[in-house]
């Protein structure tokens, strides 16, 4: 992972490129597996899952919005027929950070260091994608956050703040702060790769949200 902290180290499919974590491993958290399985089991006729390793101008949101619109309007099935979900790694984690986290951890600066696009970047003091995420959640969309990637990002953010190698306690503090300040509708899972597999077993069609 780069010094910016939210970037993923590969450019292949999400299933092949989880964000690296420090040698001591991912930060533990309380995973509600029953809630995760209930989310996957929502009674929708169609199910689609995207993996996103880069923010890429919020490409994954664009794809999710497009496919919902296609089923509701283009295919004439109306709203509520498609359950669309995303598994987030790397810089795409910024999509589900609450407003206060953006200035606190200088997420705009992090994204600029990674040559990522943000709207009106010089004036961003909150999550510029929060309203789109909320609109998708209101349509039944799900967002799954890879804890391995979140732990790796927390390590790098803590390292930036410490201007050197952070302590375990500093990394855990950043991780738990981010975990407590995700937008409504975002759920942390132990590993994004496992969430993708579980989604496919639950009849979700999987696509990588590529950019460019």
C-alpha positions, 0 to 999 in steps of 0.5 A: 500500500502506498503512503497515502494509505487508501490505495490498493497495491494491485490493478487486477480483480478485487478478489485477487488484490486485497489491500496488504495489512501490517505484519501483525494482521488485521485489526479485530472487530465484531462481525455480525455474520447473521446480519451479513447473511440476512443482507445477502438473503434479501428477497430480490429477483435479481442480484448483482455484486461489484468489486471496487479497488479504486475510487476512480471518480466513484465509478462503482456508484455510477455502475450501481446507479446504471444497473438499478435504472436499467432494471427499473426503467429500461427493462420495465420491471420497476423499482425493487427488483434488483439487489445491487451490492459493492465490496470496497477495497483501497481508495474506494473505502473513502466512499463510505467514510462519514463527513467528519472523517474526510477533514480529520484524516485529510482524505482529499489530500490522500486521494490527490496523492494517489491521483484520484479524482474528487469533485471540487477537491480544493473545497472538499470538507466532507464526503462528496459522495455521501448523498449518492451512497445514501440514495443507493442504500434507500434503493436497497443497495449494500456496501461491504467493507473489507476489514483487511483493507480497512486495517491496512488503510488505518495502519498507513493513516496512523503512520502518516500521523505519527511521521513514522512507524505507528504503535499497535494502539495508534493503528487500532485507534484509527481503525476503530474511529473509521469503523464507528464513522461509516455511512449508514448502510455500510457493513464491515466484513472480515475479508472482501474476497470472502464476501465476494464468494458468499455473494456468488453463492447467494446468486449474485452476479459478480463484476469488477468495477474498473475505471478508464 
